[in-house]
């Protein structure tokens, strides 16, 4: 009975926090950046929900360093011991209500962590092996920014339960993954984090997710490896994902600036309902469905990208206009399935290649407007897509390092934004 009462209380807290999040505007991201102190990340460029809306820039992530130390928590199957303040043991749930750093260690087969505060919280994983018996292992129902730091030299393993408990007031399941945050989530550090998704996503974030470092291994037997609404931005780390659904799925923007990413997925490898920008890093994807799929725009400016799809397109964009896939640099190898699938598919429109080395093989391929680079596109199911030759002024390169521009003024003269598909819903219902 006591456990049910606690769940009801948590459910009311969750509803309150979600209501607060719903009233915030994107301008709050600027105030978050202003309150932090040390910038360690470059600014990438996003793309608006519709191509005609012009250039939209990402907020710069500034890593918070002015932390207050709150508590150290040691888990065991007999319970937890807390040395410090800002948190409490609520019938086996570590309940964090104050901002600051919390160092976690030990192991338990019945552990869960709830964060509910309007301040920033950092969880330092210092050699934990935690399995939840009721849902997520880490759930932030409300937080300014949730930082998860993987301590150097440690190995940490988190596993969710096979079913999730529900909020008694709404009937909805509490949480969406092993690590689940309703607000911004930042993962950093140099240690190893193993995430086992039994029921839902490996990592779920309703706002912006930044991965700055760490050796992160995600096995998802539930749904996606990583799932977010506003943004997934990968600036470093070694990330391995094996997922029964998508490797990485985001409703709005997906950006890769650096890091090593290896994805094996039974659905799509990397998917954005809006746009994908790859500025660097080393990416390897093996998928059953599309390897990389963008709803409106895909831009590759650097890095090494190797994508193979067993039944569909290796790289696919549904934008439906010339330049919805634009490659300005990097080394791209795309291998799609047999006809009618493609190595690179721009939805009956032309790919624009301004630079880089591009090798694509599939049953067919989209037409290419080749302005530069080394291009080798072949078809194993018929003739390769034709080469459109140069067409200057339609979709040039972006700003420094290929970042900073996706402007409707650069669109082809015959581009009609009314023909674009509907943008994804803001509440992320499509995920």
C-alpha positions in Angstrom: 0.0 0.0 0.0 2.8 2.4 0.8 4.4 1.8 -2.5 1.2 2.6 -4.3 0.9 5.8 -2.4 4.4 6.8 -3.3 3.7 6.1 -7.0 0.6 8.2 -6.8 2.6 11.1 -5.3 5.3 10.7 -8.0 2.6 10.7 -10.7 1.3 14.0 -9.4 4.8 15.4 -9.4 5.3 14.2 -13.0 2.1 15.9 -14.2 3.1 19.2 -12.6 6.5 19.1 -14.1 5.2 18.3 -17.6 2.8 21.2 -17.3 5.7 23.5 -16.4 7.8 22.3 -19.4 4.9 22.8 -21.7 4.8 26.5 -20.8 8.4 27.2 -21.6 9.6 28.7 -24.9 12.8 28.0 -26.8 14.2 31.3 -25.4 14.8 29.4 -22.1 17.7 27.6 -23.8 19.5 30.9 -24.0 19.0 31.5 -20.3 20.4 28.0 -19.6 23.5 28.8 -21.6 23.9 32.1 -19.8 23.8 30.5 -16.4 26.7 28.0 -17.1 30.3 28.8 -17.2 32.6 26.8 -19.5 32.1 26.3 -23.2 33.4 23.1 -24.7 31.3 22.7 -27.8 31.0 24.5 -31.1 27.7 25.7 -32.4 26.1 23.6 -35.1 23.4 24.7 -37.5 19.8 23.4 -37.3 17.2 23.4 -40.0 13.7 24.8 -39.6 10.7 22.6 -39.6 9.9 23.8 -43.1 12.6 24.7 -45.7 11.0 28.1 -46.4 11.5 29.3 -42.8 15.2 30.1 -43.3 18.3 29.6 -41.1 17.9 28.5 -37.5 21.0 28.1 -35.3 21.6 25.7 -32.4 22.1 27.0 -28.9 25.7 26.6 -27.8 26.1 24.1 -25.0 28.1 25.4 -22.1 29.2 22.8 -19.6 28.3 23.8 -16.0 31.3 23.6 -13.7 30.2 25.5 -10.5 28.7 22.5 -8.7 27.9 22.0 -5.1 28.5 18.5 -3.7 25.4 17.1 -2.1 25.7 13.3 -1.4 27.3 10.0 -2.0 24.9 7.0 -2.3 25.9 3.4 -2.1 23.4 0.8 -3.4 23.0 -2.8 -2.4 20.2 -5.4 -2.5 19.6 -4.6 1.2 18.9 -0.9 0.4 20.9 2.2 0.0 23.1 4.3 2.3 23.1 8.1 1.9 26.0 10.3 3.0 24.9 13.9 2.5 21.8 15.9 1.8 19.4 16.9 -1.0 18.0 13.4 -1.5 16.1 10.7 0.5 15.3 7.0 0.4 11.6 6.7 -0.4 10.9 3.0 -0.1 13.8 2.0 -2.3 13.5 5.0 -4.6 16.4 7.5 -4.5 14.5 10.8 -4.6 16.6 13.9 -5.5 15.0 17.2 -4.8 17.9 19.6 -4.7 20.5 20.7 -7.3 24.1 19.6 -7.1 26.3 16.5 -7.6 25.4 13.0 -6.4 28.0 10.2 -6.6 26.5 6.7 -7.1 28.2 3.4 -6.4 27.3 -0.2 -5.6 24.9 -2.7 -7.1 21.2 -3.6 -6.7 18.6 -5.6 -8.5 15.8 -3.2 -7.3 17.0 0.3 -7.8 15.5 3.5 -9.3 16.4 7.2 -9.1 13.9 10.0 -9.4 15.0 13.6 -10.0 12.5 16.3 -9.3 13.9 19.8 -9.0 14.0 23.1 -10.9 17.8 23.2 -10.5 20.6 21.4 -12.4 21.6 17.9 -11.1 24.8 15.9 -11.9 24.8 12.1 -11.3 28.3 10.7 -11.1 28.3 7.0 -12.0 31.2 5.6 -10.0 30.9 1.9 -10.7 27.2 1.0 -10.4 25.3 -2.0 -11.5 21.6 -1.1 -11.2 18.5 -2.9 -12.3 15.0 -1.5 -11.9 12.0 -3.6 -10.9 9.4 -1.0 -11.8 10.5 1.1 -14.9 13.5 3.3 -15.7 16.7 3.2 -13.6 17.1 7.0 -13.9 14.0 9.2 -14.4 14.1 13.0 -14.4 10.5 14.2 -14.1 11.7 17.8 -13.8 15.2 19.2 -13.8 16.9 22.3 -15.3 19.7 20.2 -16.8 20.4 16.6 -16.0 24.1 15.7 -16.2 25.3 12.1 -16.1 29.0 11.8 -15.7 30.6 8.4 -16.3 33.6 8.4 -13.9 37.0 7.7 -15.6 38.1 4.1 -15.1 34.7 2.7 -14.1 32.3 0.4 -15.7 28.6 1.1 -15.1 25.6 -1.0 -16.1 21.9 0.1 -16.1 18.9 -2.2 -16.9 15.2 -1.3 -16.9 12.4 -3.6 -16.0 10.3 -5.7 -18.4 7.2 -3.6 -17.6 6.7 -0.1 -16.4 4.5 1.1 -13.5 1.8 3.6 -14.3 0.8 7.0 -12.9 -2.4 6.3 -11.0 -3.9 9.7 -12.0 -3.4 9.3 -15.7 -2.9 5.6 -16.4 0.3 6.4 -18.4 3.5 4.6 -18.0 6.1 6.4 -15.9 9.3 7.0 -18.0 10.3 6.0 -21.6 13.6 4.3 -21.2 16.5 3.0 -19.0 17.6 6.7 -18.7 14.6 8.9 -19.2 14.5 12.7 -18.9 11.7 15.2 -19.5 14.2 18.0 -19.8 17.7 18.5 -21.2 20.2 15.7 -20.7 24.0 15.9 -21.0 26.2 12.7 -20.9 29.9 13.1 -20.4 33.0 11.5 -18.8 35.6 8.9 -19.8 34.3 5.7 -18.2 32.1 2.9 -19.6 28.3 2.9 -19.5 26.4 -0.2 -20.5 22.6 0.3 -21.0 20.3 -2.6 -21.4 16.8 -1.7 -22.6 14.4 -4.5 -21.8 11.1 -2.8 -22.4 11.6 0.7 -23.9 14.3 3.0 -25.2 17.9 2.8 -24.0 18.1 6.6 -23.6 15.0 8.9 -23.9 14.9 12.7 -23.7 11.9 14.9 -24.3 14.1 18.0 -24.9 17.8 18.2 -26.0 20.3 15.4 -25.6 24.0 16.1 -25.8 26.6 13.3 -25.7 30.1 14.7 -24.9 32.1 11.6 -24.1 32.2 8.2 -22.6 32.2 4.6 -23.9 28.4 4.0 -24.2 27.1 0.6 -25.2 23.3 0.4 -25.7 21.4 -2.8 -26.2 17.7 -2.2 -26.8 15.4 -5.2 -26.9 12.4 -2.9 -26.4 12.4 0.0 -28.9 15.0 2.6 -30.0 18.6 2.8 -28.7 18.4 6.6 -28.4 15.1 8.6 -28.7 14.6 12.4 -28.3 12.3 15.1 -29.3 14.1 18.4 -29.9 17.8 17.5 -30.5 20.4 14.8 -30.4 23.9 16.3 -30.6 26.9 14.0 -30.4 30.2 15.8 -29.8 32.3 12.9 -28.7 32.5 9.5 -27.1 32.4 5.9 -28.4 28.8 4.9 -28.9 27.7 1.4 -29.8 24.0 0.6 -30.4 22.2 -2.6 -31.1 18.5 -2.0 -31.3 15.4 -3.9 -32.3 14.0 -0.7 -33.7 15.8 2.5 -34.7 19.4 3.1 -33.5 18.8 6.8 -33.0 15.5 8.6 -33.6 14.8 12.3 -33.0 11.7 14.3 -33.9 13.6 17.5 -34.8 17.3 17.7 -35.3 20.2 15.2 -35.3 23.8 16.5 -35.3 27.1 14.6 -35.2 30.2 16.8 -34.7 32.6 14.1 -33.4 32.9 10.7 -31.8 32.8 7.1 -33.0 29.3 5.7 -33.6 28.5 2.1 -34.5 24.9 1.1 -35.0 23.2 -2.2 -35.8 19.4 -1.8 -36.1 16.5 -3.9 -37.1 14.7 -0.8 -38.4 16.4 2.5 -39.3 19.9 3.4 -38.2 19.7 7.1 -37.7 16.4 8.9 -38.3 15.3 12.5 -37.9 11.8 13.6 -38.8 13.3 16.9 -39.7 17.0 17.3 -40.5 20.4 15.6 -40.0 23.8 17.4 -40.1 27.0 15.4 -40.0 30.1 17.6 -39.4 32.6 15.0 -38.3 33.1 11.7 -36.5 33.4 8.1 -37.6 29.9 6.6 -38.2 29.2 2.9 -39.2 25.6 1.8 -39.7 24.2 -1.6 -40.6 20.4 -1.5 -40.7 17.5 -3.5 -42.1 15.5 -0.4 -43.1 17.1 3.0 -44.2 20.5 3.5 -42.8 20.2 7.3 -42.5 16.8 8.9 -43.0 15.9 12.6 -42.9 12.4 13.9 -43.2 13.5 17.2 -44.8 17.2 17.6 -45.1 20.5 15.8 -44.8 23.8 17.6 -44.9 27.3 16.0 -44.6 30.2 18.3 -44.1 32.9 16.0 -42.8 33.7 12.8 -41.0 33.7 9.2 -42.3 30.2 7.7 -42.9 29.8 4.1 -43.9 26.1 2.9 -44.2 24.7 -0.4 -45.4 21.0 -1.3 -45.6 19.9 -4.9 -46.2 16.4 -4.1 -47.5 16.1 -0.4 -48.2 18.1 2.8 -49.0 21.4 3.4 -47.3 20.9 7.2 -47.2 17.4 8.5 -47.8 15.7 12.0 -47.5 12.1 12.6 -48.0 12.5 16.3 -48.7 11.6 16.0 -52.4 13.7 19.0 -53.7 17.1 19.3 -55.3 19.7 19.5 -52.5 17.6 17.9 -49.8 20.7 15.7 -49.6 23.8 18.0 -49.7 27.3 16.7 -49.3 30.1 19.3 -48.8 32.9 17.1 -47.5 33.8 13.9 -45.7 34.1 10.3 -46.9 30.7 8.7 -47.6 30.2 5.1 -48.5 26.5 4.1 -49.0 25.4 0.6 -49.9 21.7 0.1 -50.4 19.6 -3.0 -51.3 18.6 -4.1 -54.8 16.2 -2.3 -57.1 14.2 -0.2 -56.5 16.2 0.7 -53.4 19.1 3.2 -53.5 22.5 3.8 -52.2 21.5 7.5 -51.9 17.8 8.5 -52.4 16.7 12.1 -52.6 13.0 11.2 -53.3 13.0 11.7 -57.1 15.1 14.8 -56.7 18.8 15.5 -57.1 21.6 15.1 -54.6 24.0 18.0 -54.6 27.7 17.1 -54.0 30.0 20.1 -53.5 33.0 18.2 -52.1 34.2 15.1 -50.3 34.5 11.5 -51.5 31.2 9.8 -52.2 30.7 6.1 -53.1 27.2 4.8 -53.5 25.9 1.5 -54.7 22.3 0.3 -54.8 19.6 -1.0 -57.1 19.2 2.6 -58.3 20.4 6.0 -57.2 19.0 9.5 -57.4 20.3 12.0 -59.9 23.5 13.9 -58.9 24.3 17.6 -59.3 28.1 17.4 -59.1 29.9 20.6 -58.2 33.1 19.0 -56.8 34.6 16.2 -54.9 35.2 12.6 -55.9 32.0 10.8 -56.9 31.5 7.2 -57.7 27.9 6.2 -57.9 26.9 2.9 -59.4 23.7 0.8 -59.7 23.5 -3.0 -59.4 20.0 -3.1 -60.7 20.3 -1.0 -63.9 21.9 2.2 -64.9 23.0 4.6 -62.3 21.2 7.9 -61.8 22.3 10.5 -64.3 24.6 13.3 -63.5 23.0 16.7 -63.7 26.3 18.6 -64.0 26.9 21.8 -62.1 24.1 24.1 -61.0 25.5 26.9 -59.1 23.7 29.1 -56.6 21.0 26.6 -55.6 22.5 25.0 -52.5 25.9 26.2 -51.7 28.1 25.2 -48.7 27.3 26.4 -45.2 29.4 28.7 -43.0 32.7 27.7 -41.4 33.2 24.0 -41.6 30.0 23.6 -43.5 27.8 24.9 -40.6 25.6 27.8 -40.4 23.3 27.9 -43.5 20.2 26.3 -44.8 18.6 29.3 -46.4 15.4 29.3 -48.5 17.0 32.0 -50.7 19.4 29.2 -51.9 16.5 26.9 -53.0 15.8 26.1 -56.7 13.6 28.6 -58.4 10.9 26.0 -58.9 10.8 25.0 -55.2 7.4 25.2 -53.7 7.2 24.9 -49.9 3.5 24.0 -50.2 4.6 20.7 -51.6 6.6 19.9 -48.4 5.1 17.2 -46.1 3.6 18.3 -42.8 6.2 18.9 -40.0 6.3 16.5 -37.0 4.0 17.3 -34.1 5.6 19.4 -31.3 4.5 17.0 -28.6 6.5 14.1 -30.2 3.5 11.9 -30.6 5.1 10.3 -33.7 7.9 8.9 -31.6 
